[in-house]
Structure formats: C-alpha cells, structure tokens
C-alpha cells in the first residue's frame, strides 16, 4: 500500500460495512422478508458533487462484484447470535444494481435506492463510503498515511495531557467512521493506530471487515431505519416504536441490547420504553440533541422505573470529537456507564481536508412515507409533509422540537 491514502479497491468486501447493517439484515430476513423500501441520498452541506458523477458511478457499480469468502463467512459463524440460515443467505448475496438510480436532476447529483428491504439494506454504508472516497481521490490526491498517523497521535497526546491515567480509567471509545471516511486506506490506518496507541480504552469498531482483519470486536445494534420502517410495518403508528423494540427482543433474546432513542424524540421514546424494555435492553444510544440533557432524561427515567442507572450503558455517537467525549465522560462518570462511538473526527480529520456531510436515509416502506424527527431542531427527515405533521401529532411532538 505504501504511504498513499488510497488503495486500488475502495470497499473491500461485503464485510466492509457497519455491524448494525448485518444485525438488522438478519432481523429483516426473519421478520420482514417481503418489505419494500425507498432510500434517498442527501448532501447536507450542499456541496456540488456533479464533477464526481462518473467516478461515483464507477465505484458504486463495482459493489456488484463483491461477495464473501469462506473465511469471511467463518468469521460471522463464530458470532453466536447470527443464525445458520442468515449465514447461508449472505454466502449467496450480491448487490443488485437494478435497485440503484443515480444521475443529475434539477442541477444536482442524486442517488436513490428502491427495492426489497432485504436486498437494499446493505447498500447504505458502502455507497456513502464510495461517494466520499471518489470525491476525495479527485480533491485531495496527495494526502499521505503519514499525515493521518501524525494527526491521530496528536489526539492521543492531547487527551493524555488533558486527563490523568486515573481519570481515564473508565473511558471507552470505538470507531464508528466507515460511512464518511476519507478512504479505506485511511480508515484501516486510523483503526490500527487506535488499537495500538490507545489500549485499554479502544474497545472495537463498527466496521466488520476491520474487526476481522485487526482482531477487534465488531460493534453495533440498530439504526434509525429499523424504527422508521416500523412506522409502516406495525399495527398502529403510535405502536411503531414498541413494535420495533419488541421485534428486536424476540430476534436477539437479550443480545445486542443498545436501543436507539431519537427516531421520533427522546421524550416520545421514553414514553414507550417501559420497565419491560428497560430491563431487557442494556442501554441507550444518543445520536442527536444535547447529549447531557439527553443523559439526564435517561438517568431520571431509569431511576423512576426503579432500575439502577449504574447497571446500564449510554452510547454517544453524534458528531463527536475527543474534547466533547471527555466533557461528557466527566459529567456522567460514576452515575452511569458511558461509551463513545467516534467517526469523522478520526477517519476524515486530516489537515487541509474538508469532510463530507452526507446521508442516505429511508424515505418510504411498503409504498408509504416514513420519517425521522430526531432531538435536533430542523433535522427532521421526511419526504411527505402531511405524514410528518401526522407523526408529530400522534407522538405529541412540539413543533419547536422538530
């Protein structure tokens, strides 16, 4: 590989994705194999991606050639909650390009997915990583891995200067940086540095391929799409969050017990997160809004239910960097277990490089709209205004929150 920040192959194989895509995919196979979904790409900062259209298409179409080797399937077989039928299905799985549409529309780059949820679910992470790498190859061709390593070491040095060994004893972080990484080569370099330069604190990676290659723990549970889809899969909209959580419990029987809270809002989530779920799930994941306000709501909720917060874990994953993670850790240490999933701050934080702010989100399930409101005002994602208003009405979400 040398010192170049780019390797010939961007996405390495079907394991070069976030772990929660596989955990959700198994749940889809077993519970909703016929569900149809639609997804839409969005560049949040309005960057013009038209100059990279040909390169993006080339990289996305290359995904069709990916498959899993016997050794890679063997790695998944050693994970106890992955069932034999799911492993066999993955052994046959290939990306089907008929479910992808991309081009220029209204003067902007667009990319959409439409097809069976079971066959579309794995597209999100490698497509985003491919778009990021295609753009970065053209914009920043001279970036080196040496610069990447130096940047990571600077962060380690900062943290050790800011906090003592004793204070950091319970500090835990993981790599969540696949989808907006600068490139695969940079991602591997960063995770390797984290493993060897931050022992005792670095607990694993969301990237399954790198977990296998570097002997790390793959981490992740569910994403917004799991709860969003249930808005059109459950018996009633008001029951959609409970249905999503209940289905997850039935699928994993106590494994993978971190629940995502902000598909509607934290307040709406907690109204559904009763003692049954509070006991069955190991903790909660934060992905929008003020993290400390959110944490206080979680701790108060556990206490109200008679559950010791110190027996639960809060995972923070919303645009974190080390200074913010340290601030949250200090505020909550001793009150509840905390862990941090950090992405772009490590996998695309290079001097002179402007990271991308891109997402690929589900917009419909079974031909009907779905929505994500979140705990950050103005961050609502919904392609149908009427459904968005109805969702907020049903879950008693104040307009100011959305």
N, C-alpha and C positions, 0 to 999 in steps of 0.2 A: 504493500500500500504506500510505503514511503511517507513523506510528510504532507502530501496533498490532502486537502479536506474533502476530496471527492473520490469515490471508488466507482469502478465501471458499472456496477449494479446498485441502483438506489435501494429499493425494497428487496430484501434478501430472499425471503420465502414467506409462506403463509403464517409462520410464527412471528414475523417481524410486524407485530401489531400489539395493541394493548390487551392485557389479560382479560379485562372485563368484556371484551368483544366475544371471546370464546365462552366465558361463563354464561353470558346472555344467549349466545347462539345455541348452546345445549338446551337451555330453558325454552327457547323458541321451538327447537326440534321436537321436544317432548310435549309442548302445550299448545303452540300456535303454528303448526307447520304450513297452514294454508293462508296465513295472514298476508295481505298485500300492503306495501308501504311506498311512500314517496319521500325523497330527500332533496334538499336544495343547498348548494354551496353559497357562502357569503364571505366577502372580504370586508371586515368590519371597519377598517380604516380607509376604505375607498381607493386603494392602490389600483392603478391601471395594469391589469395582467394580460392585456391583449398582445403585447410583444412576445409573450412566452407561450402563446397558444399551441404552436407546433410542438415545442419541447414538452409541454404538459401532456398533450395527447399521446405523444410517443411513450412517455413514462407510464401513463395510466393504461394504455393498451398493452404494455409489457407485463402488466399484472396477470394477464390471461395465461401466461406461460408458467406461473408459479404453482407449485404443488408441495406436498410434504413427503419427505423421505421416510424410510422405515425407522431410522434413528430418531427423527423428529417426532414421529408418532409414538415411538417408545418413550420419549420424554413425557408426553402427555399421559400415557398409560400409567405412569408412576404417580400421577396426581389422583388421590383416592376418590374425589367426587366427580371425575369425568368417567362416564359410563361407556361400555364397550360399543354400543350402537352409535354413539356420538363419535368415537374414535374412528370407527369404520366409515362413517359419513365423511369425516374430514379427509380420510385417505382417498376418497373419490372426488372431493370438492375442487372445483376450478372457478375462477372469476369468469363470468359471462358478460361480455361487452355489450350485449343487446340491452342490458339494463342501464346503460350509461349513455347520457347525451351531453355533449359539450359544444361550445362554439362562441360566437359573438352575437349578442342580442341587445338592441337599444344602446349600442355603443359600448357595451360592457361584456367581459368574459362571464360565461355562465357554465355551470355543470349541475346536472340533475340525475338522480337515480330513481328508478321506478321498477318494481317487480316484487317477487315473493320475499318477505322479510328474511326468511331462512337463507336465501341466496344473495341478498343485498347487504346483510348486516356487516360482513367483513370488509366492505369497500371503504368505509369512512376513514379509518386511520391511515391505511396505505395511500389512499387518494390524496389526503391532506399532506402527508409526508412527501409524496411525489410532486405536488404543486410547489411546496416550499423548496425542495431541492432543485427542481427545474429552474425556478426563478433565481435561486442563489448561485447556481452554476454560471448564469449569464451576468449577474450583477457583481459577484464577488469571486472571480476565478482564481485570485492569487492568495486566498486565505490558506493558512497552514495549520497543521495539527499542533505545531509547537506553540503558536499563539493561543490555541484552545487550552492546552495544558497549563500554560502560564496563568491564564485567566482563572482556571479552577483553583490553582494553588494560591492565587491572591485571595480568593474567597475563604479558603481554609485558614489562611494566615489572619484574615480579618476576624473570623469567628473566634479563633483561639486568643486573639488579643482582647476581644470584647468580653469573653466569658471564661471563667476558670474551668479546669478539668472537672472539679467537683460539681459546679453548677450545671455543666453539660452532661452529667452522668445519665440523665433520662431523656436526652434529646435524640429523637429518631426522625430520619428523613428517608424518602425514597425518590427514585427517578420516575417522573410522570411526563417525560418530554418527547415522546415519539412523534406526535402529530404535527408539531411546529418546529421540529429540529432543523438545524441548518443543513445537515446532510446525514446520511447513515454513518459515514466515517467519523464525523464529529460526535455523533451520538455514542458510538462504541468507545471512542477515546474518552469521553466525559465519564461514562459509566465505569470504565476501567479505573480512571483516576479516583472516582468516588469510592470504589471498592477498596483500593489500596491506600488511599490518602485519608480516609475518614472511617477507619474500622471502629466497630462498636456503636456507631451512630447511623451508618448507611445500612438500611435493612432490606433493600431489594429494588426491583424495577418493575414497572408495568409492562415492559417490553419482553414478550415471551422468548423471542429468539436470543436476546442478550442474556436473559436469565439462564437459558440453557448453555450458551457459549461460555459465559463467565462464571458459571456455578453460583447463581444468585437465586433468591426466592422471587417467583413471579407474583405480583400483587394486583388486586383489583376485584371489584364485585359487580356493581351495576352502574349504568349511566342513565342520563335523562330519558333516552329512547324507551327504556323499559317501562317507566311510569307514563310517559306520553302515549305510547301505544295502547295502554290500558284505558285511556280515555274513550277509545272506540272498541275495546275488547271486553270491558267489564259490563255487568248487568245495568248499572246506572252510573252516570258521570260522577255523582257525589261519592260513589263507592270505588272509584277507579284506583285511588292510592292504596286503599285497603286490599283491593283485589290483586294489585301488583305485588305488594308485600307478602300477602298470603300465598300467592303462587310461588314466590321465591322461597318461602319457608318450606313448602311442600317439595320443591325441587331439590333443595340442598340440605334439608334436615339439620339445620344448625351450623353448617359450614358457610363460609363467605358471608359473614354476618355484619357487614357495614352497609347501612341504608343511606341513600342519597335523599336529602331533605328539601331541596329548593325547586322542584319541578313546578309547584304552584307557589308556595311561600313556606317559610319555616312555620309560621303560625298555623297555616292550613294543614301542614304535615303533622304537627304535634296533636291536632285535634283527632287525627286518625291513629296516631302512634300510642295506643293504649298499653296497659300493663302486659298484655299478651305479647305484643311486639317488642316492648321494652325489655322483657326478659329473654326473648328468643334472639334478638339481634345484639351483637357485641358492641355496637356503637353507631355513630352517625358521621356522614361526610359533609363538609362545608364547601360550597362552590360559588357563592355569591353573597353580597351584602357585607356588613361589618362583621368580621369574624368574632370579635369579643362580645358584641351584642348577641350574636347567634349562640355563642358558647354559654352565655349566662342563661339564655332561654332553655338550652338543653339541660344544663345542671339543675335549674329550677324544676323542670319537668320531671326529671328522674327522681328528685327529692320528693316531689308531690306524690309520685307513684309508690314511694317507699323503697326505691332502688338506690343503692349506694353509688353515686357517680364515679367513685374511685374504681369501681369494678367495670367501668365502661371506657370506650376509647372514642375520641373525636379526631377525625382525619381532616386536615385542612389542605385544600388543593386549588384555591382560587388565585391565580396570577402571583404566586408567592416568590419572594426572594429571601435570602438568608436573614437580613435585618428584620423583615416583617415576621418571619418564622420565629426568630429569637424573642421578639417582643411578645408574641402570642404565648410562647412557651413559658416565659417568665410570669405572665399574668395568670396562667392556669396551673402552673406546677404545684403538685400536691393536692389539687382539688379534683382532677380528672385526668386520665391518661390521654396524652396527645401524640399525634404523629403528623408528619408533613409530606405531602407529595408535591415536589417542585419540578416544573417543566422547563419553559423557555429560558428562565434565569440561568440554567445550566447548559441546555442543548442548543441555544441560539443567542448566547450573550458573548459576543466577540467584538473587540474594538473596531469601530467603523462599520458595523453591520446593523441594519435596521430590521428587527424581527418582523415576521408577518403576523397579522391578527386575523386568522381565517377559521371558519367553522363550516361544518357540513351537518345539517340538522334535519331530522324527520319533520315533514310538514303534513303528512296525511297517513292514515291507516285504514285499510278497507274502504278507500274512496272517500273518507270523511276527515275533516281537519283535526289536527292535534296542536297543542300549544305548550310552551314553556314560559312561565311568568318570571320566576327567579326572585331573589331578595334584593336585587339591584334595580332601582327605578330606571325605566327607559330601556331595559334589557330584554323585554318581552319578545318572544318569537312566535308569531302566528301569521299564517297566510290568509286567514279569514277573520275579518274584524268582528263579524257577528258572533262567531264561535268564541272569540277571545272575550268579548263582553259577557257572553253567557257563562263561560268558565269562571270568570271573576265573580259574577253574581252568585253562582252555585256555591263557590268556596269562600264567599264573604271576603273577597279581597278588595281593599280600599283602592280607588283609582290612583291615589298618591303613591301606593306601593308598587304599581306597575308602570 
